[in-house]
Every structure is written in C-alpha cells, then in structure tokens.
Amino acid sequence: MYTIQKLKPDRNFYPLLIPFAVLLLGGLSAAIWGVEMMFITFSLIIWGFALYSLLTFVRTMNTGFLIAMLFQITVGFLSLSMPFTIHNPANKGWTIFLIFTELFFLIWLIMLAVNRKIKWRGREVLELVAAPIQDIGNGYTPRPLPSGKTELTKRQIEEFAEFARRNLIAVTYFGKDKIVFVPVMTGRETSFILGLKSDYTDETWVTFDNDGNISVNISHRDYLEYKESLAFDQLCESLGNLFVEFIEMHNRGEGVRVIDRLNATGVSMFS
C-alpha cells in the first residue's frame, strides 16, 4: 500500500450534521404538531434524500445509489407506518416487514461503502498526483497549463469517461471538441449533482481535445489542501500524466487496476 499523506487531514464534518438536522426537524414537528407529524416529517425528509440518490444515479450511472434510494424509500415507509402501528398494534406485521427490508438494504449499503463503491474519489486523485512530487515551488499559478499530447483516440477517452463517471473518479463534460474530467472530493459533489455547477473552470480539471492536446488546471482551493507548497507546474504535469495512465489501463481492459491505485492511497472511506 502507498503511504501518501501529502494532503491535510480531512476536516469536512458537514455529513455528520445531516442526521442531527433531521432529528432536530423531527423533534420540532413533535413539539408543535405531535408524534404522528414527527414520523410524517421524517418520511418526507428521507424521501427527499431518496430523490437525491436517484438523481445521483442518473448523473453517474453508479448503481450503488439505487441501493441507497431503495434503503431511503424503505426507511420513509417504515417511519410512515409507525403511527398506524401505534394506534393499532394489528398493523405491526407491515412494520416488521419494513424493518427487515430496511436491514437488508442497510447491510448492502454498508458493504458498498466499505468497498468504496459509492465514494467520490477526488481526494485519492490528488494524493496520487502529489505522490511523485518532491520539489517545493513558488506557490499557486491561477491559469491552466498545457500538459503534453497523447495518441489516445477520442473513443478511448470517451469510454474511460463513462468508467470514471460510473466509479466517481471524476465528473465528466463532453464538448464538441473536448472531454473534461473534474475530480470531485467527497462532500463537494452536491452542486454537480443538482446541476448548480455548470462552470467547472474554477475547479481542478483535465481536458483532452480532439487533437490529443492535454490541458490541466488545479484549483486554488485544492492546492491549499496540500500540506506544503508543492511545485505547481509539476503537479499539473502529474495530473495530466495520471489520467493518461488511467485511460491506457482502461483501454487494456485493466480498469480494476485504476480502482486498485485509488484504494491503495489509504484515504479513509469517509474522506
């Protein structure tokens, strides 16, 4: 396993706030409208997350989010069933069925999470990019840099783009004369999923045009994630080379090796 720790520790705690926010809203509903409304509130919120999971699946074609959606739908129905069971215990059969169904999808979802099947891989990409860089530079340069040229065909790049999107390696954009890869860290994906991030130019990205030219940009925010001021031009070159290497692996039918490289960084499944 690689021992790569060139990024600062991940301090993105906002996912932990989500369950607390849900509980707070449920508690307020119970205090104002009663326990039944609390369960209805939980159901509506959880079904909102299910819609988000469905949209994530549509955007990425990662089937893990279908499992997340089914889990969330089941939890929503379980919450909705509670008032009926409280008022009439004879309805508990439906609730018990939903509990076991929820547990089935929960175990499946945990397995997907542990195996990093539903994890955005931007942090791993940035770690791999920095791995060969030892030089300290003069800091950030706010402009895209050319990163050489490749003989890869447009079809090969397109096929890898589908693979990268499905495995959450990068958000992809298809232009008339180029294909763009935008690695996204866990916790930053929401704006892309909701379509609020139509302009990727201020993000970290790699572009392959139809002539094989490669351009690279590393965002200021991502550059500041590194513990040291690594040589910026070398980082950009490394990012371009990494995606060329990934595409070549995929073209040889070794897409699993790409995933192995990402997993080998040792980045936490929560980062």
C-alpha positions in Angstrom: 0.0 0.0 0.0 1.1 3.5 -0.8 2.0 5.7 2.2 0.8 9.0 0.8 -0.1 11.8 3.2 0.6 15.0 1.3 -2.9 16.3 1.8 -4.0 17.9 5.0 -6.4 15.8 7.2 -10.0 15.9 6.0 -12.0 18.3 8.3 -15.2 18.1 6.4 -17.7 17.3 9.1 -20.9 18.5 7.3 -22.2 15.0 6.6 -22.3 14.4 10.3 -24.6 17.4 10.7 -27.3 15.9 8.4 -28.7 13.3 10.9 -28.7 15.9 13.7 -30.6 18.3 11.4 -33.1 15.6 10.6 -33.6 14.8 14.3 -34.0 18.4 15.1 -36.7 18.9 12.5 -38.4 15.8 13.7 -38.3 17.0 17.3 -39.7 20.4 16.4 -42.5 18.7 14.5 -43.3 16.5 17.5 -43.3 19.5 19.8 -45.6 21.6 17.6 -47.9 19.1 15.9 -47.4 15.8 17.9 -45.6 12.5 17.4 -47.6 11.5 14.3 -46.4 14.6 12.5 -42.9 13.8 13.6 -43.0 10.5 11.8 -44.5 12.1 8.7 -41.8 14.7 8.7 -39.1 12.0 8.9 -40.7 10.3 5.9 -40.8 13.4 3.8 -37.2 14.3 4.6 -35.9 10.8 3.9 -37.9 10.6 0.6 -36.2 13.8 -0.3 -32.8 12.1 0.2 -34.2 9.2 -1.9 -34.9 11.6 -4.8 -31.3 13.0 -4.4 -29.9 9.4 -4.6 -32.0 8.8 -7.8 -30.6 12.0 -9.3 -27.1 10.9 -8.4 -27.7 7.6 -10.1 -28.9 9.4 -13.2 -25.9 11.7 -13.3 -23.3 9.0 -12.6 -25.0 5.6 -13.5 -23.4 4.2 -10.3 -25.9 1.5 -9.3 -24.9 1.9 -5.6 -27.1 4.9 -5.4 -30.1 2.9 -6.5 -29.5 0.7 -3.4 -29.2 3.9 -1.3 -32.5 5.1 -2.8 -34.3 1.8 -2.1 -33.0 1.9 1.5 -34.2 5.5 1.9 -37.6 4.7 0.4 -38.0 1.8 2.8 -37.0 3.9 5.8 -39.5 6.5 4.7 -42.3 3.9 4.6 -41.2 2.5 7.9 -41.4 5.9 9.6 -44.8 6.4 7.9 -46.1 3.1 9.2 -45.3 3.9 12.9 -48.4 6.0 13.7 -50.6 3.2 12.3 -48.9 0.6 14.4 -49.0 2.8 17.5 -52.8 3.3 17.1 -53.5 -0.3 16.1 -50.8 -3.0 17.0 -52.5 -5.3 14.5 -50.7 -3.4 11.8 -47.3 -4.4 13.2 -46.8 -7.0 10.5 -46.3 -4.4 7.9 -43.8 -2.5 10.2 -41.9 -5.7 10.9 -41.6 -6.4 7.2 -40.3 -2.9 6.5 -37.8 -3.3 9.3 -36.3 -6.5 7.8 -36.4 -4.9 4.3 -34.6 -1.8 5.7 -31.9 -4.0 7.3 -31.4 -5.9 4.1 -30.7 -2.7 2.1 -28.7 -1.3 5.0 -26.3 -4.2 5.1 -26.0 -4.0 1.3 -25.3 -0.3 1.5 -22.6 -0.7 4.2 -20.9 -3.3 2.0 -20.9 -0.8 -0.8 -19.5 1.9 1.4 -16.8 -0.3 2.9 -15.7 -1.3 -0.6 -15.7 2.4 -1.7 -18.3 1.8 -4.4 -20.2 4.9 -3.6 -17.3 7.2 -2.6 -16.2 10.2 -4.6 -12.5 9.7 -5.4 -11.2 13.3 -5.8 -9.1 13.1 -2.7 -7.4 9.9 -3.9 -6.7 11.5 -7.2 -5.0 14.5 -5.6 -2.9 12.2 -3.4 -1.7 10.2 -6.4 -1.0 13.4 -8.3 1.3 14.6 -5.4 3.0 11.2 -4.8 5.9 11.8 -7.2 6.4 15.5 -6.4 9.2 16.3 -4.0 10.1 19.9 -5.1 8.7 22.9 -3.3 7.6 25.7 -5.7 6.7 29.3 -5.6 3.1 28.7 -5.0 -0.1 28.7 -6.9 -0.5 29.9 -10.5 -4.0 30.9 -11.4 -4.1 29.6 -15.0 -4.5 26.3 -16.8 -1.3 24.7 -18.1 -0.6 22.5 -21.1 0.3 19.0 -20.2 1.6 17.5 -23.4 -0.1 15.5 -26.1 -1.5 12.0 -26.4 -2.1 9.5 -29.2 -5.2 8.2 -27.4 -8.3 8.2 -29.6 -11.5 10.1 -28.9 -13.3 6.8 -28.5 -10.8 5.6 -25.9 -11.2 8.8 -23.9 -15.0 8.6 -24.1 -15.0 5.0 -22.9 -12.9 5.9 -19.9 -15.0 9.0 -19.2 -18.0 6.7 -18.8 -15.9 4.5 -16.5 -14.7 7.5 -14.5 -18.2 8.9 -14.1 -19.6 5.5 -13.0 -16.9 4.9 -10.5 -17.0 8.5 -9.1 -13.4 9.2 -10.2 -14.5 12.4 -11.9 -17.5 14.4 -13.2 -17.2 14.5 -16.9 -18.2 17.1 -19.5 -18.5 16.3 -23.2 -17.9 19.3 -25.5 -17.8 19.5 -29.3 -14.0 19.4 -29.4 -13.0 18.2 -26.0 -13.7 15.9 -23.0 -13.2 17.3 -19.5 -12.6 15.3 -16.3 -13.3 17.1 -12.9 -12.2 15.1 -9.9 -14.6 15.8 -7.0 -13.9 15.2 -3.3 -16.5 13.7 -1.1 -18.6 16.5 0.3 -18.3 18.7 -2.8 -20.5 16.7 -5.1 -23.9 18.2 -4.3 -23.6 21.2 -6.6 -22.6 19.0 -9.5 -25.4 16.5 -8.9 -28.0 19.3 -8.6 -26.8 21.0 -11.8 -25.7 24.1 -9.9 -22.1 23.8 -11.2 -22.3 24.2 -14.9 -19.0 26.2 -15.0 -16.1 23.9 -14.0 -13.3 26.4 -14.9 -12.5 27.3 -11.3 -12.3 23.6 -10.3 -9.4 21.1 -10.8 -9.8 19.5 -14.2 -8.1 17.7 -17.1 -9.1 18.4 -20.7 -8.4 16.2 -23.7 -9.2 17.9 -27.0 -9.9 16.2 -30.4 -6.2 16.7 -31.4 -4.9 14.9 -28.4 -3.7 18.1 -26.6 -4.0 17.9 -22.8 -4.7 20.9 -20.6 -4.7 20.9 -16.8 -5.9 23.1 -14.0 -5.6 22.7 -10.3 -7.9 24.9 -8.3 -6.6 27.2 -5.6 -8.8 25.5 -3.1 -7.4 22.1 -3.9 -3.8 23.4 -4.0 -4.2 24.7 -0.4 -5.3 21.2 0.6 -1.6 20.1 0.3 0.5 20.4 3.4 3.3 22.0 1.5 3.6 24.4 -1.4 4.5 21.7 -4.0 5.8 22.8 -7.4 2.7 23.8 -9.2 3.8 23.0 -12.7 4.9 19.5 -11.7 1.6 18.9 -10.0 -0.2 19.9 -13.2 2.0 17.7 -15.3 1.5 14.8 -12.9 -2.3 15.2 -13.0 -2.3 15.0 -16.8 0.0 12.0 -16.8 -2.2 10.3 -14.2 -5.3 10.5 -16.4 -3.4 9.4 -19.4 -2.2 6.4 -17.4 -5.7 5.7 -16.2 -7.1 5.8 -19.8 -4.3 3.5 -21.0 -5.1 1.0 -18.2 -8.8 1.1 -19.0 -8.0 0.6 -22.7 -6.1 -2.5 -21.9 -9.1 -3.9 -20.0 -7.4 -3.2 -16.7 -10.0 -0.8 -15.2 -9.8 -2.7 -11.9 -6.1 -1.5 -11.7 -7.3 2.1 -11.7 -9.5 1.4 -8.7 -6.7 -0.5 -7.0 -4.4 2.5 -7.4 -7.0 4.8 -5.9 -7.7 2.4 -3.0 -4.0 1.9 -2.3 -3.7 5.6 -1.3 -5.2 4.6 2.1 -7.6 7.6 2.1 -10.4 7.0 4.5 -13.7 5.8 3.1 -15.3 8.8 4.8 -13.0 11.4 3.1 
